[in-house]
Amino acid sequence: MRGSGELWQCPRCGHRFVTKNLWHSCVRIRLAEHFKSKPLLRRKTFDRWLAIARACGPVTCYAQQTRIVIQARVRFAGAVVRKSYLDAGLWLRKRESHPRLRRVEDFGRLGYVHHFRLESPDEIDDALRSLMRQAYRVGTQETVA
């Protein structure tokens, strides 16, 4: 496994990164802020999204100004809370398909960030759980064949 060294911790915000002084926002926001004036179903959907990430292994979850991050050694999953859906993201090494997939960002040799539109927790199916496991491997910096 590639990622086994100590993580650097930002002295201002406490977030951890694989390299010292990696650019980031030190803004700290309570997770609940992302769900203010949103339907309860958004929070339940996010809680399920986080639960499937945690089922893969140890993760850290924190809220930023515009998104929620899920991290192992590196950020591999997250979400943006919208009024009518959760924009749930996964960093994967290759392009994948899924009925809930709404867009894919290409980061060249680093892989792809897949964005899924999730309106309720029951839309998180076995295929998404499998993709989360793949993303977790990216997040641990495990070498993927």
C-alpha positions in Angstrom: 0.0 0.0 0.0 1.4 3.4 -1.0 -0.2 5.6 1.6 1.3 4.7 4.9 3.2 7.8 6.2 2.0 10.3 8.7 -0.5 13.0 7.6 0.4 16.6 8.0 -2.1 18.5 10.2 -2.9 22.2 9.5 -2.2 24.1 12.7 -5.1 26.5 12.1 -8.0 24.2 11.3 -6.8 20.7 12.3 -7.6 19.1 8.9 -5.1 16.4 7.8 -3.4 16.1 4.4 -0.8 13.9 2.8 1.5 16.8 2.1 2.5 19.8 4.2 0.8 23.1 3.4 -1.6 21.6 0.8 -4.0 24.3 -0.3 -7.3 24.2 1.5 -9.9 26.4 3.2 -9.5 26.6 7.0 -13.2 27.6 7.3 -14.8 25.3 9.8 -18.6 24.8 9.6 -20.9 22.6 11.6 -22.3 19.7 9.4 -25.8 20.7 10.4 -25.4 24.1 8.6 -25.6 22.3 5.3 -29.0 20.9 6.1 -30.6 24.1 7.4 -33.9 24.8 5.6 -33.6 21.6 3.7 -36.0 18.6 3.8 -35.1 16.0 6.5 -34.8 13.5 3.6 -31.6 15.3 2.5 -30.0 14.6 5.9 -31.2 11.0 6.0 -29.7 10.5 2.5 -26.4 12.0 3.5 -26.3 9.9 6.7 -26.7 6.8 4.6 -24.0 8.0 2.2 -21.6 8.5 5.1 -22.6 5.1 6.6 -21.6 3.2 3.4 -18.2 5.1 3.5 -17.7 4.2 7.1 -18.5 0.5 6.3 -15.4 0.5 4.1 -13.1 1.5 7.0 -12.0 4.5 9.0 -13.0 7.9 7.6 -13.0 11.5 8.6 -16.0 13.7 7.7 -16.0 17.5 7.8 -18.0 20.3 6.4 -16.5 23.1 4.3 -18.2 26.3 3.1 -19.8 24.7 0.0 -19.4 20.9 0.5 -19.0 18.0 2.9 -15.8 16.0 2.6 -15.3 12.3 3.4 -11.6 11.4 3.7 -9.4 8.3 4.4 -5.8 9.4 3.8 -7.1 11.7 1.0 -10.6 13.0 0.1 -12.4 10.4 -1.9 -16.1 11.1 -1.4 -18.3 13.9 -0.5 -21.6 15.7 -1.0 -23.2 19.0 -1.8 -26.6 19.4 -0.3 -29.2 20.8 -2.6 -32.9 21.6 -1.8 -34.2 18.6 -3.8 -31.3 16.2 -3.9 -27.9 15.3 -2.6 -25.0 15.7 -5.2 -22.9 12.8 -3.9 -19.4 12.5 -5.3 -16.9 9.7 -5.6 -13.3 9.8 -6.9 -12.7 6.7 -9.0 -9.7 5.6 -11.1 -11.9 4.8 -14.2 -15.2 6.0 -15.6 -18.1 4.1 -14.3 -21.8 4.1 -15.1 -24.9 4.1 -12.9 -28.5 5.2 -13.4 -28.1 8.0 -10.8 -24.9 9.3 -12.4 -25.4 13.0 -13.5 -21.9 14.0 -14.5 -18.2 13.0 -14.5 -15.2 15.2 -14.1 -12.0 14.0 -15.9 -8.8 14.7 -13.9 -6.5 12.9 -16.4 -4.1 10.4 -14.8 -5.6 11.0 -11.4 -9.0 9.6 -12.4 -12.6 10.8 -12.4 -15.0 12.4 -10.0 -18.4 10.9 -10.5 -21.5 12.9 -9.3 -24.7 11.1 -8.4 -28.1 12.6 -7.9 -29.6 11.1 -4.7 -33.0 12.1 -3.5 -33.5 9.5 -0.8 -31.5 6.9 1.1 -33.1 3.9 -0.7 -31.5 5.1 -3.9 -28.1 4.0 -2.5 -28.1 0.5 -4.0 -25.5 -2.4 -4.2 -23.9 -0.8 -7.2 -23.2 2.5 -5.4 -21.9 0.6 -2.4 -19.5 -1.2 -4.7 -18.4 2.1 -6.2 -17.9 3.5 -2.7 -15.6 0.6 -1.9 -13.6 1.4 -5.0 -13.4 5.1 -4.1 -12.3 4.1 -0.5 -9.3 2.3 -2.1 -8.4 5.6 -3.9 -8.9 7.4 -0.6 -6.4 5.1 1.2 -4.0 5.5 -1.7 -4.0 1.8 -2.2 -2.4 0.9 -5.5 -5.3 -0.1 -7.8 -4.6 -2.6 -10.6 
